[in-house]
Amino acid sequence: MKICLKNITDKYLAFALEHGVGFIYEGMAQGDRDIIEELFQVEAIGVLIVTFKLRWEISMKSFLVAIMDCSALAES
């Protein structure tokens, strides 16, 4: 895991990964995204947060999926 953290360019992502959480968003470095997907697939991290737009691009197995819609809150 420490080897992977050295290759992450986003310091906030590296901090989250140290605690078992990864996130994928639009515009992130492709190298970071590849590392995050690999870490999740080999169960090195337990939580993966994905943005609304990327939800259909991710093809991975998981035990639990939570879908939240924050855009509805902005409308009220």
FENVENQUI-V855089 format. One record per helix or strand of 3 or more residues. SS is the DSSP state (h for helix, s for strand). FROM is the first residue (numbers start at 1). LEN is the number of residues. If there is no record, write none. Layout:
SS:FROM:LEN
SS:FROM:LEN
This chain:
h:2:6
h:11:8
s:21:4
h:30:12
s:47:4
h:52:3
h:71:5
